[in-house]
Amino acid sequence: MKFTMKTILKASGFKTSLESACFIASVLIMSLQSIASQNDQTLYEIRGMVIDAGNERDPIPGTTVFISELGLGAAADADGVFKLSGLPRGRYEVRISSVGYATQNIQVTVPAREEFMRIFLQSSFVDMDEVVITASPNRSSANYMSSQTFNTMELIRRSSVSLGEMLDGEPGLASRSFGGGPARPVIRGFDGERLVVLENGERMGDIQSTAPDHAVTLDPLGMSRVEVVRGPASLLYGSSALGGVINLFTEDAPSDWEHGLSGGAAFHGATNNSLYTSSAGFVQGGENHGFAARFIYRTAGDSQTPEGIMPNTQLNSYTASLGWGYRNNNFRSSLSARYYQNHFGVPEFASMTDPDNEDMFIEEEPEMEIRINRLNMQARANLELDGFFDEIEARASFSHSVQEEGEQDVPYELLELEITTTTVSSSVLFMHREFSVFDRGVIGTNLHRRLQEVDGLEAYHPGEDIYNLALFTFQEIPLSRSFRMQFGVRLEHEWLSSVSNRYFLPEERTEDRNLNVVGSIGVNFRSNQKFESGLQVARAHRNPTILERYADGWHAGATRVELGDPTLKSEYGYGIDLFTRYTTSLWHLEISGFYNRIDNYVALLTLDPVEAVNIPYRVRPDREFPATVQFFAADARLFGFELRNSLLITENLRVELGMDFVQGDRRDADKPLPFIPPFRTTVGTMYNYNNFNVGGSVRMVSAQNRVPEDELPTDGYTLLRLEAGYRFPSLFGGMHTINLRVDNALDATYTDHLSVVRRYKDPFLGPSAPTRHAMPGRNINLVYRILF
């Protein structure tokens, strides 16, 4: 039947022209839609990759990608790549889900504007099977003591000027502060020489553990992953690992790479100290070879507190690195070189007599600058075999650093202090297959050599020359389907001698040899994928340093006189660590407790500044009313607990709770140990929706009044932190990430118990009335990052 305009109008019976026009228009529209649907039978596809949002380059194989409206789905392959075919034109909601990750719903228009999508999933909770390499060299997922990892995205969220500030606030982790630049981590009340900071598994070779004004010589933007092991770790890392280990991983040398050019850039700015940081890096990858380069620049002014400026806390640092990686079947190797330079001020106040009134005192403003230049080279090789030893891993690190302490722009001959340190550290690990009752285990050897030379007008201690050779084994025995046992033994021989300088003559040279045997034994219980518990008993040791024994004078960078004790003996610690972890799709709970009993624990006693004037020390005895500390030994115990709790209230909203407590006592005198962190509680929340997140946290810190007589107590305080983040793809296939964070959002005035910055503002009491300096106020941080 042939339809014409006339027959339509006649059949409809409409009388008015308006009704006729509306009817005609509707018929035309339906006809055009029918014609279009008949002519457009094209079907489309969408392709993409699902990636771990934490590591940003790790694919998530097996991820389910599903469109419920069409009943179509697919699973990502081993490379995290998926493809959905046979899709008609339209707009659909796509559901992306994977075990251990928060489900994400995104809107997709077909045909897609992007030929290849990149979708990032946030980890929902801690993965029970995650391997913490620092705690388990045999790659076992069983845990025997409390450990924690921070991936790339978490480090970006925490971006700060130093490692200590970045980790501060996590249960069991605090920061010893002397201004922002040299802030250093503290684990369970342990810091300094009892806490080892590694770089890619080897000792860094700097001197950040020897004094509060010394910094960790690795920029936070250069870290790709951080692993923290709480508790004694001398078994694997030797002397000084009495309190714990922090392992910093970098990508200076590529270990895994894509074909072609990839890389990224980042920017970090902050308002409190006018911080500006930028970094850029790239990797050029081929079939067997990968080449990498990175540059980081950081500058900041003085920190601002609610009471005013914290003077002389500026910093300027540069990092440049080159790396090469090789892979071929069963062999992988890498080589990298990095140059690091950091110039920063330390807020070292002092008290002196008022030249206009001998009965009054004035506060001397800080002007001391620390200048660090460090060259580091690292090599690594892994070989997979078919024999009893199925893998051999070799690591080597060389570091040469020069640290100067003094006023700016002074001639070299007037330099107060120069410390030159050359370090070589190497390890070889032989991983063996299962045999008899043993699971996969490790036999290893480690060589560590450090030569430190101390010079300058204020060379207040001799240098040191250390050779350390060790042999160790780490083994696991499965006792049942749920129980596993781990044990290890380390035999270590150390040769230690002093190095003379202008104040410590060659005839005063000392030599020591120490043979130490340490070990650990632990059990792990995992009844299912939700519950895990671990217990470890360990014996650890630490030999006192040349500095702790023979320091005898004015340390300009720390603004104090340091006096050693030549009679100090080796520390021996006996520790018990227990943790329990429960994880479901909605809830993660971890509780850990520890008890450490240490003989010959070396601590610092602060002497009365007026009485200290009469002490005949060697270096700069002309200082007036110097703050003076004395190294001494006492039998000690430290015990406490940590709690980490995370609950998924809804599909997108998470609530978190963290707590930690540590108490340190002298067993020989029933007195508290110095510089013990107070009890802390943190409550936080985070809302994630697709690529957007927003949240905040409240940290409540108790007062610390349980202190030695020579230590200043601190009041409690509360800090508010706010943060938000957004991730979106670029037009060129990369990914942009923006994070906004506000620290101390309420601009609270507070003092941190672990800060060593002291003021002497009282004009009548001067050196007899030190006070603590207020910590930084509100700080707005903006971090931008792009990956391509």
Helices and strands as residue ranges (DSSP letters): H 5-12, H 17-39, E 44-52, E 64-67, E 72-75, E 81-87, E 90-97, E 104-110, E 117-121, E 147-150, H 152-157, H 163-167, E 173-176, E 184-187, G 192-194, E 195-199, E 202-203, G 220-222, E 225-230, H 234-237, E 244-249, E 260-270, E 275-285, E 289-300, E 303-305, E 308-310, E 315-328, E 331-345, E 350-354, E 357-364, E 369-384, E 389-406, G 412-414, E 417-432, E 441-455, E 463-478, E 483-499, G 506-508, E 511-525, E 531-542, H 546-550, E 552-555, E 560-563, E 571-583, E 587-607, G 611-614, E 628-648, E 653-666, E 671-672, E 680-689, E 692-701, E 717-729, E 735-743, E 758-759, G 766-768, E 771-772, E 779-787
